[in-house]
């Protein structure tokens, strides 16, 4: 999103956080889906391929998590700080929706 538009609607740099959060959620889903697929697969060759994909998905999840923690978007070890961050993001979303009405 264009920085001018972000500032006009009161989002500031929030879009980077939203994109990173969506990416993290997708990476978590990929890890879960590969794990299920491995348990459902009968051939050793496919299991090997899926395990490699699972390892890649885990590595991607770690990179996204580290990025988000470095940027202050994610606080997995401080629940009160994460709660405050989530409440702020929710307030921003509500305010944005009200501005667009």
C-alpha positions in Angstrom: 0.0 0.0 0.0 1.2 3.5 -0.8 2.7 5.3 2.3 0.5 8.3 1.6 -2.6 6.2 1.6 -1.5 4.4 4.7 -1.0 7.6 6.6 -4.3 9.0 5.4 -6.3 6.1 6.8 -4.2 5.9 9.9 -2.4 2.6 9.3 1.2 3.9 9.2 3.6 1.0 8.8 1.0 -1.5 10.0 0.7 -3.1 6.5 4.2 -4.6 6.9 3.1 -6.2 10.1 -0.1 -7.5 8.5 1.8 -9.0 5.6 4.3 -10.7 7.9 1.5 -12.0 10.1 -0.4 -13.5 7.2 2.9 -15.0 5.9 3.5 -16.5 9.4 0.0 -18.0 9.6 0.5 -19.5 6.1 3.8 -21.0 7.1 2.2 -22.5 10.2 -0.5 -24.0 8.1 2.1 -25.5 5.7 3.9 -27.2 8.5 0.6 -28.7 9.8 -0.5 -29.8 6.3 2.9 -31.4 5.4 2.8 -33.3 8.7 -0.7 -34.6 8.0 0.3 -35.5 4.4 3.3 -37.5 5.7 1.1 -39.6 7.9 -1.3 -40.3 5.0 1.4 -41.2 2.4 2.2 -44.8 1.6 5.3 -44.6 -0.6 8.7 -44.0 0.8 9.7 -41.7 -2.0 6.8 -39.4 -1.4 7.4 -39.4 2.3 11.0 -38.3 1.7 9.8 -35.5 -0.6 7.2 -34.4 1.9 9.7 -34.5 4.7 12.0 -32.1 2.7 9.1 -29.8 2.1 8.2 -30.0 5.8 11.8 -29.0 6.7 11.7 -26.1 4.3 8.4 -25.0 5.8 9.8 -25.1 9.3 12.8 -23.1 8.2 10.6 -20.5 6.5 8.5 -20.3 9.7 11.6 -19.7 11.7 12.8 -16.9 9.4 9.5 -15.1 9.5 9.3 -15.5 13.3 12.8 -14.0 13.7 12.0 -11.2 11.3 8.8 -10.3 13.2 10.5 -10.5 16.6 13.3 -8.2 15.3 10.8 -5.7 14.0 8.7 -5.8 17.2 5.7 -7.3 15.5 5.6 -10.6 17.5 6.4 -11.3 21.1 6.0 -15.0 21.6 7.7 -15.0 25.0 5.9 -12.0 26.5 2.2 -12.6 26.4 1.2 -9.3 27.9 3.2 -7.4 25.4 1.7 -9.5 22.6 -1.8 -8.9 23.9 -1.2 -5.2 23.9 0.1 -5.4 20.3 -2.9 -7.4 19.2 -5.3 -5.0 20.9 -3.6 -2.0 19.2 -3.9 -3.8 15.8 -7.6 -4.5 16.5 -8.3 -0.9 17.4 -6.5 0.2 14.2 -8.7 -2.1 12.1 -11.9 -0.9 13.8 -10.9 2.7 13.3 -10.0 2.0 9.6 -13.4 0.4 9.1 -15.2 3.4 10.6 -13.2 5.8 8.4 -14.2 3.9 5.3 -17.9 4.0 6.1 
